[in-house]
């Protein structure tokens, strides 16, 4: 398939990638490959292996148990997607949560949509699916965007087309990865919001980032209050900027009091 056509397919999202017949390459030598690729069939769970490059690293055990109970009662509503790697084995492209819950429920087979994908396609599909999750935290989104840029060699403009997000939105998520790991963990654990993180990322000094972060958590500061502190901190580095207006001067004094400095 031509490169331009491939971009159009990817730009339509994950469902377009998985359902477009032209995107299903016939590269497996198994004589029965053409009979299974592009179709949904029941596969034994023992013949399915997980994706070692799966971007999702955390699976909530309680949520998995709930899904497992649902599968026992209602069965699998949405098939998983796999690629054929040899005559008998398949590798997960998407649906690892359903796969794990099915194993937990004692299910022996699972409906699977079969396609063939090379390693780059496998990684891209997994990352795109991960980004589409509703429960994804901002740091995970930023990491997925960065991997698509670094490992799939996409520009931010290309990535914007792939995932249907503005370039500025993608940039904001990736910038969060410049925060100290402690603050990144705070965002993931919902101690602070992405808005707090976007304000803190403007502080270059990691020690100062941490000091403000601790105050944010301790005093439940709003995003606007953090933005004001960061503005004053940056202004403090230049005497001319500090005294250029009464507002900035007062904010600088507030910052000194905040950090309990003379």
Secondary structure, DSSP 8 states (H G I E B T S, - for coil): --HHHHHHHHHT-HHHHHH-GGG-------TTHHHHTTSEEEEEGGGEE--TT-S-----HHHHHHHHHHHHHH--SS-EEEEE-SSS-EEEEE-HHHHHHHHHTT-SEEEEEEE---HHHHHHHHHHHHHT-TT--HHHHHHHHHHHHHHS---HHHHHHHHT--HHHHHHHHHGGGS-HHHHHHHHTTSS-HHHHHHHTT---HHHHHHHHHHHHHHT--HHHHHHHHHHHHHHT-HHHHTSSHHHHHHHHHHHHHTT--
